[in-house]
Amino acid sequence: MKRKKAVTFVEEAGKVSGVKVEPVILEGHPADRIMKFAEQEDMDLIVMGTLGRTGLNRFLLGSIAENVVRHSKTPVMVVKGEAENEN
Protein backbone atom coordinates (compact mmCIF):
# COMPACT_ATOMS: atom_id res chain seq x y z
CA MET A 1 0.00 0.00 0.00
CA LYS A 2 1.65 3.19 -1.23
CA ARG A 3 -0.22 5.47 1.20
CA LYS A 4 1.09 3.68 4.29
CA LYS A 5 4.63 3.63 2.87
CA ALA A 6 4.46 7.38 2.19
CA VAL A 7 3.07 8.15 5.66
CA THR A 8 5.76 6.04 7.35
CA PHE A 9 8.49 7.75 5.30
CA VAL A 10 7.28 11.23 6.29
CA GLU A 11 6.89 10.25 9.96
CA GLU A 12 10.46 8.91 10.06
CA ALA A 13 11.85 11.97 8.27
CA GLY A 14 10.06 14.17 10.80
CA LYS A 15 11.49 12.25 13.76
CA VAL A 16 15.03 12.55 12.40
CA SER A 17 14.55 16.29 11.86
CA GLY A 18 12.73 16.94 15.13
CA VAL A 19 9.53 17.96 13.34
CA LYS A 20 6.15 16.95 14.74
CA VAL A 21 4.19 14.95 12.16
CA GLU A 22 0.47 14.24 12.39
CA PRO A 23 -0.41 11.83 9.59
CA VAL A 24 -3.72 12.32 7.79
CA ILE A 25 -5.02 10.33 4.83
CA LEU A 26 -7.79 12.09 2.90
CA GLU A 27 -10.28 10.54 0.48
CA GLY A 28 -11.46 12.24 -2.70
CA HIS A 29 -9.91 14.31 -5.48
CA PRO A 30 -6.36 14.89 -4.17
CA ALA A 31 -5.82 18.54 -5.13
CA ASP A 32 -9.25 19.64 -3.91
CA ARG A 33 -8.96 17.72 -0.64
CA ILE A 34 -5.44 19.05 0.06
CA MET A 35 -6.52 22.66 -0.48
CA LYS A 36 -9.72 22.28 1.55
CA PHE A 37 -7.89 20.57 4.43
CA ALA A 38 -5.21 23.29 4.49
CA GLU A 39 -7.90 25.97 4.72
CA GLN A 40 -9.93 24.11 7.38
CA GLU A 41 -6.84 23.61 9.53
CA ASP A 42 -5.62 27.20 8.95
CA MET A 43 -2.25 25.95 7.71
CA ASP A 44 0.55 28.38 6.92
CA LEU A 45 2.16 26.26 4.19
CA ILE A 46 1.46 23.21 2.05
CA VAL A 47 4.59 21.16 1.25
CA MET A 48 4.24 18.74 -1.65
CA GLY A 49 6.51 16.36 -3.48
CA THR A 50 6.59 15.95 -7.24
CA LEU A 51 8.35 13.55 -9.56
CA GLY A 52 8.86 16.21 -12.21
CA ARG A 53 7.31 14.22 -15.04
CA THR A 54 7.04 15.90 -18.39
CA GLY A 55 5.43 15.28 -21.75
CA LEU A 56 3.01 12.41 -22.19
CA ASN A 57 3.46 11.01 -18.66
CA ARG A 58 2.45 14.35 -17.16
CA PHE A 59 -0.50 14.67 -19.52
CA LEU A 60 -1.76 11.16 -18.74
CA LEU A 61 -1.19 11.34 -14.99
CA GLY A 62 -2.04 14.99 -14.47
CA SER A 63 -0.19 17.06 -11.93
CA ILE A 64 -1.71 17.33 -8.48
CA ALA A 65 1.10 19.58 -7.29
CA GLU A 66 0.63 21.94 -10.23
CA ASN A 67 -3.12 22.11 -9.60
CA VAL A 68 -2.56 22.94 -5.92
CA VAL A 69 0.11 25.56 -6.74
CA ARG A 70 -2.22 27.28 -9.23
CA HIS A 71 -5.39 27.26 -7.14
CA SER A 72 -4.48 27.18 -3.44
CA LYS A 73 -5.10 30.18 -1.19
CA THR A 74 -2.41 28.72 1.10
CA PRO A 75 1.24 29.13 0.04
CA VAL A 76 2.70 25.96 -1.50
CA MET A 77 6.29 24.67 -1.54
CA VAL A 78 7.00 21.90 -4.07
CA VAL A 79 9.95 19.58 -3.50
CA LYS A 80 11.25 17.57 -6.46
CA GLY A 81 11.79 13.90 -5.71
CA GLU A 82 13.20 10.98 -7.64
CA ALA A 83 10.89 8.66 -9.55
CA GLU A 84 11.02 4.99 -8.67
CA ASN A 85 11.72 2.59 -11.51
CA GLU A 86 8.34 2.29 -13.22
CA ASN A 87 9.16 -0.90 -15.14
C-alpha positions as CSV (number, residue, x, y, z in Angstrom):
1,M,0.0,0.0,0.0
2,K,1.7,3.2,-1.2
3,R,-0.2,5.5,1.2
4,K,1.1,3.7,4.3
5,K,4.6,3.6,2.9
6,A,4.5,7.4,2.2
7,V,3.1,8.2,5.7
8,T,5.8,6.0,7.3
9,F,8.5,7.8,5.3
10,V,7.3,11.2,6.3
11,E,6.9,10.3,10.0
12,E,10.5,8.9,10.1
13,A,11.9,12.0,8.3
14,G,10.1,14.2,10.8
15,K,11.5,12.3,13.8
16,V,15.0,12.5,12.4
17,S,14.6,16.3,11.9
18,G,12.7,16.9,15.1
19,V,9.5,18.0,13.3
20,K,6.1,17.0,14.7
21,V,4.2,14.9,12.2
22,E,0.5,14.2,12.4
23,P,-0.4,11.8,9.6
24,V,-3.7,12.3,7.8
25,I,-5.0,10.3,4.8
26,L,-7.8,12.1,2.9
27,E,-10.3,10.5,0.5
28,G,-11.5,12.2,-2.7
29,H,-9.9,14.3,-5.5
30,P,-6.4,14.9,-4.2
31,A,-5.8,18.5,-5.1
32,D,-9.3,19.6,-3.9
33,R,-9.0,17.7,-0.6
34,I,-5.4,19.1,0.1
35,M,-6.5,22.7,-0.5
36,K,-9.7,22.3,1.5
37,F,-7.9,20.6,4.4
38,A,-5.2,23.3,4.5
39,E,-7.9,26.0,4.7
40,Q,-9.9,24.1,7.4
41,E,-6.8,23.6,9.5
42,D,-5.6,27.2,9.0
43,M,-2.2,26.0,7.7
44,D,0.6,28.4,6.9
45,L,2.2,26.3,4.2
46,I,1.5,23.2,2.0
47,V,4.6,21.2,1.2
48,M,4.2,18.7,-1.7
49,G,6.5,16.4,-3.5
50,T,6.6,15.9,-7.2
51,L,8.3,13.6,-9.6
52,G,8.9,16.2,-12.2
53,R,7.3,14.2,-15.0
54,T,7.0,15.9,-18.4
55,G,5.4,15.3,-21.8
56,L,3.0,12.4,-22.2
57,N,3.5,11.0,-18.7
58,R,2.4,14.3,-17.2
59,F,-0.5,14.7,-19.5
60,L,-1.8,11.2,-18.7
61,L,-1.2,11.3,-15.0
62,G,-2.0,15.0,-14.5
63,S,-0.2,17.1,-11.9
64,I,-1.7,17.3,-8.5
65,A,1.1,19.6,-7.3
66,E,0.6,21.9,-10.2
67,N,-3.1,22.1,-9.6
68,V,-2.6,22.9,-5.9
69,V,0.1,25.6,-6.7
70,R,-2.2,27.3,-9.2
71,H,-5.4,27.3,-7.1
72,S,-4.5,27.2,-3.4
73,K,-5.1,30.2,-1.2
74,T,-2.4,28.7,1.1
75,P,1.2,29.1,0.0
76,V,2.7,26.0,-1.5
77,M,6.3,24.7,-1.5
78,V,7.0,21.9,-4.1
79,V,10.0,19.6,-3.5
80,K,11.2,17.6,-6.5
81,G,11.8,13.9,-5.7
82,E,13.2,11.0,-7.6
83,A,10.9,8.7,-9.5
84,E,11.0,5.0,-8.7
85,N,11.7,2.6,-11.5
86,E,8.3,2.3,-13.2
87,N,9.2,-0.9,-15.1
